[in-house]
Amino acid sequence: MGTVGSLVQVNFAYLEAEHFCSVSGRHPADVLPSTRRLADSVGPRTMLVAGDILRVRHLFTTRQSAMPPGIRGAGAPPWWDVRVAEVLLVEDDETIGRALQAALVHARYRVRWCRDGRSALSEPDSDRTVDLVVLDLGLPDVDGVDVCRALRSRWPSVVIVILTARDAEIDVVVGLEAGADDYLVKPIRSTELLARLRAHLRRAVSPESAPTRHVVGDLVVDEALRRAWLAEAEVALRAKEFDLLARLARDAGVAISRAMLMADVWDAHWHGSTKTLDVHVASLRRALERCAAQASVKTPEVETLRGFGYRLAGAATPRA
């Protein structure tokens, strides 16, 4: 069997093991020891978003030079740790929670369900790596917005998706300002919810083919390090704020439509309000203003192109 075929076999075997173990509590290595032996013979230590087999094919057909020596045939490859994404579900309603849990487990995610804010905030760091949080706001003990802020502070890179019945514009703004990457209003079709989660996770783990540094005046944006500076001062940015700044810096001086920004930074199949874009632009501007004041330099201008989109003023100088 070819390398890609073996990888697909290993991934599907592990997904089946994860699905069984999420119910039984047993470890995949105990359930499918033959899968571990197969994995030992295949490839590098990495994480795959559940079901995203095409990304494996892309990885091995376009990025061979970036692979460890073992995967290129020179020596024995290390243990390949294939796992599905960890989802922290925070939902107090028993009926909704069970439905969400069932949909997530069926989609091959490993789910930890917390029924109140305090249990979510007490989730230990030592024995669990959370990739994504699905968070209700109407919790019985702690307001979900406060939970969102606390989780964002605790896990800066985790994807946080608010799923709530609160549909007022001010609630959307407050939720996104608290650190959420996405804001969805109940009721929502499970297919749409899962599609959005997959899109967020793909962006979280997908390697860029050629990470670069973009220099726009005093602003430096390093996509490989996911850091940005104004002069010598680092700009404090949340995950989506950085993604938005990087997208604008990539084509500094060029007008970028709202639709393109939503597709590139959020989801190519986004439907509904694009208010989240405006909220993140406003938050990005404030972060740049604070850092510019600290560094005593001019604030980079994110220009609003009314009826079209946004543009980062200036011209970028890409650097490898």
C-alpha positions in Angstrom: 0.0 0.0 0.0 1.3 3.5 -0.8 2.2 6.1 1.8 -1.1 8.0 1.4 -3.1 4.8 1.3 -1.5 3.7 4.6 -2.1 7.1 6.2 -5.8 6.9 5.2 -6.0 3.4 6.6 -4.4 4.5 9.9 -6.6 7.6 10.2 -9.8 5.7 9.6 -8.8 3.0 12.0 -8.0 5.5 14.7 -11.3 7.4 14.1 -13.2 4.1 14.7 -11.1 3.5 17.9 -11.8 7.1 19.1 -15.5 6.7 18.4 -15.6 3.5 20.4 -13.4 4.8 23.2 -15.5 8.0 23.6 -18.3 5.7 24.7 -16.4 2.9 26.5 -13.7 5.0 28.1 -11.0 2.7 26.8 -7.8 3.9 25.1 -7.4 3.4 21.3 -4.0 1.6 21.8 -5.9 -1.1 23.8 -8.6 -1.4 21.2 -6.6 -1.5 18.1 -3.0 -2.5 18.8 -2.5 -3.5 15.2 -3.3 0.1 14.2 -0.4 1.3 16.4 1.9 -1.2 14.7 0.7 0.1 11.3 1.2 3.7 12.4 4.7 2.9 13.6 5.5 2.0 10.0 4.0 5.0 8.4 4.7 8.5 9.5 5.3 11.6 11.6 3.9 12.8 14.8 1.0 15.1 14.0 -2.7 15.8 14.5 -5.4 15.4 11.9 -8.9 17.0 12.1 -11.4 14.2 12.1 -12.2 13.0 8.6 -9.9 15.5 6.8 -8.2 12.9 4.7 -7.7 15.1 1.7 -5.3 17.3 3.8 -3.2 14.2 4.3 -2.9 13.8 0.5 -2.1 17.5 0.1 0.6 17.2 2.8 2.3 14.3 1.2 2.1 15.4 -2.4 3.1 19.1 -1.9 5.3 19.2 1.2 7.6 16.2 1.0 10.6 18.4 1.6 9.2 19.6 4.9 8.7 16.0 6.3 11.1 14.4 8.8 13.6 12.0 7.3 11.7 9.0 8.4 8.7 9.7 6.3 11.0 10.2 3.2 12.3 6.7 3.6 15.6 7.5 5.4 15.4 5.6 8.7 12.6 4.4 11.0 9.8 6.9 11.4 8.7 7.9 15.0 5.4 7.0 16.6 2.6 8.7 14.8 0.1 10.2 17.2 -3.2 10.5 15.2 -6.1 11.9 17.3 -9.3 13.7 16.7 -10.0 17.2 17.9 -11.0 17.8 21.5 -14.2 19.8 21.9 -15.3 21.3 25.2 -19.1 21.7 25.1 -20.6 24.1 27.6 -24.4 23.8 27.6 -26.8 23.7 30.6 -29.9 22.5 28.7 -30.0 18.7 28.9 -32.0 18.1 25.6 -29.8 20.5 23.6 -26.6 19.3 25.2 -27.4 15.6 24.4 -28.2 16.5 20.8 -25.0 18.5 20.4 -22.9 15.8 22.0 -24.4 13.1 19.8 -23.8 15.2 16.7 -20.2 15.9 17.7 -19.4 12.3 18.6 -20.9 11.1 15.4 -18.7 13.6 13.5 -15.7 11.9 15.2 -14.9 14.6 17.8 -14.0 13.8 21.4 -16.4 15.7 23.6 -16.2 16.8 27.2 -19.6 18.2 28.2 -19.8 20.7 31.0 -23.3 21.7 32.2 -22.3 25.0 33.9 -19.7 27.7 33.8 -17.7 26.7 36.9 -17.1 23.1 35.7 -15.9 24.5 32.4 -13.5 26.9 34.1 -12.2 24.1 36.4 -11.3 21.9 33.4 -7.7 20.8 34.1 -4.9 21.8 31.8 -2.7 18.9 32.8 -4.6 16.0 31.2 -6.5 17.5 28.3 -5.7 19.7 25.3 -8.8 21.5 24.1 -8.9 22.4 20.4 -12.4 24.0 20.3 -15.0 25.3 22.7 -18.8 25.4 21.9 -20.2 27.8 24.5 -23.7 28.7 25.5 -24.2 32.1 27.1 -27.2 31.4 29.3 -25.5 29.3 32.0 -27.1 28.8 35.4 -24.1 30.0 37.5 -21.8 32.2 35.5 -22.6 34.3 32.5 -21.2 32.8 29.3 -19.5 36.0 28.3 -17.4 35.9 31.5 -16.6 32.2 30.8 -15.6 33.2 27.3 -13.2 35.9 28.6 -11.7 33.5 31.1 -11.2 30.7 28.6 -9.7 33.1 26.1 -7.2 34.3 28.7 -6.4 30.7 29.7 -6.1 29.3 26.1 -5.2 32.1 23.7 -5.1 29.9 20.6 -8.2 27.8 21.2 -11.2 28.2 18.9 -14.2 29.5 20.8 -17.7 29.3 19.1 -20.6 30.8 21.0 -23.9 29.0 20.4 -26.8 30.8 22.1 -30.4 31.9 21.8 -29.3 35.6 22.3 -29.7 37.2 18.9 -29.5 40.9 19.7 -26.8 42.8 17.9 -25.3 44.0 21.2 -25.0 40.4 22.4 -23.2 39.5 19.2 -20.8 42.4 19.7 -20.2 41.7 23.3 -19.6 38.0 22.7 -17.0 38.6 19.9 -15.3 41.3 22.0 -15.0 38.8 24.8 -12.8 36.7 22.6 -15.1 34.4 20.6 -14.1 33.5 17.1 -17.6 32.9 15.9 -21.2 33.6 17.2 -24.0 31.4 16.2 -27.7 31.7 17.1 -30.0 28.8 18.1 -31.6 27.1 16.5 -29.0 26.0 13.9 -28.9 23.0 11.7 -26.3 20.4 12.9 -24.8 20.2 9.3 -24.1 24.0 9.3 -22.7 23.9 12.9 -20.3 21.0 12.0 -19.2 22.7 8.8 -18.3 25.8 10.7 -16.4 23.9 13.3 -14.4 22.0 10.6 -13.6 25.3 8.9 -12.3 26.8 12.2 -10.2 23.7 13.0 -8.7 23.5 9.5 -7.4 27.0 9.9 -6.1 26.2 13.3 -3.9 23.3 12.2 -3.3 23.9 8.5 0.3 24.8 7.6 0.8 27.6 5.2 2.8 26.7 2.1 5.1 29.7 2.5 4.9 31.7 5.7 6.3 35.2 5.3 6.9 38.4 7.1 5.1 41.4 5.8 6.5 44.9 6.5 4.1 47.8 6.1 5.8 51.0 7.4 6.5 50.4 11.1 4.3 47.3 11.1 5.8 43.8 10.9 3.5 40.8 10.6 5.1 37.4 10.9 2.7 34.7 9.7 5.0 31.8 10.7 5.3 33.0 14.3 1.8 34.5 14.4 3.2 37.7 15.9 3.1 41.3 14.9 5.1 44.3 16.0 5.0 48.1 15.7 8.6 49.3 15.8 9.9 47.2 18.7 6.6 46.9 20.5 4.6 43.7 20.0 0.9 44.0 19.2 -1.3 42.1 21.5 -3.8 40.3 19.3 -6.4 37.5 19.6 -6.4 34.7 17.1 -8.9 36.1 14.7 -7.5 39.6 15.0 -4.1 38.3 13.9 -5.7 36.3 11.0 -7.5 39.5 9.9 -4.4 41.7 10.2 -2.3 39.1 8.3 -4.8 38.9 5.5 -4.9 42.7 5.2 -1.1 43.0 5.4 -0.7 40.3 2.7 -2.3 42.7 0.2 -1.5 46.0 1.9 -2.7 49.0 -0.2 -5.2 46.7 -2.0 -9.0 47.0 -1.5 -10.3 43.7 -0.2 -14.1 43.0 -0.3 -16.1 42.0 2.8 -16.9 38.7 1.1 -13.3 37.9 0.5 -12.3 38.7 4.0 -15.1 36.6 5.4 -14.1 33.7 3.1 -10.4 33.9 3.9 -10.5 34.6 7.6 -13.7 32.8 8.6 -15.5 30.5 6.3 -15.8 30.3 2.5 -19.4 29.2 2.9 -20.4 31.8 5.4 -24.1 32.7 5.4 -25.8 35.4 7.3 -24.6 38.6 9.0 -21.0 39.8 8.5 -21.2 41.9 11.7 -18.4 39.8 13.1 -16.0 41.3 10.6 -16.8 44.9 11.7 -16.4 43.9 15.3 -13.0 42.4 14.7 -11.9 45.3 12.6 -12.8 47.7 15.4 -11.0 45.5 17.9 -7.9 45.3 15.6 -7.9 49.1 15.3 -7.9 49.6 19.0 -5.1 47.1 19.5 -3.0 48.9 16.9 -3.7 52.3 18.4 -2.6 51.1 21.9 0.6 49.6 20.6 1.4 52.7 18.4 1.0 54.9 21.5 3.3 52.6 23.4 5.9 52.6 20.6 5.4 56.4 19.8 4.8 55.7 16.1 2.0 56.3 13.7 -1.0 54.0 13.9 -1.3 51.7 10.8 -4.6 52.7 9.2 -7.3 50.1 8.4 -9.4 52.0 6.0 -13.1 51.5 5.6 -14.3 51.3 2.0 -18.0 52.0 2.4 -20.1 49.5 0.5 -17.1 47.3 -0.4 -14.7 46.3 2.4 -11.4 47.3 3.9 -7.8 48.2 3.1 -4.6 48.4 5.1 -3.0 51.6 4.0 0.5 51.3 2.6 2.4 48.8 0.6 3.7 45.5 2.0 7.3 44.2 1.6 7.1 40.4 1.9 10.1 38.8 3.6 10.7 35.1 3.9 
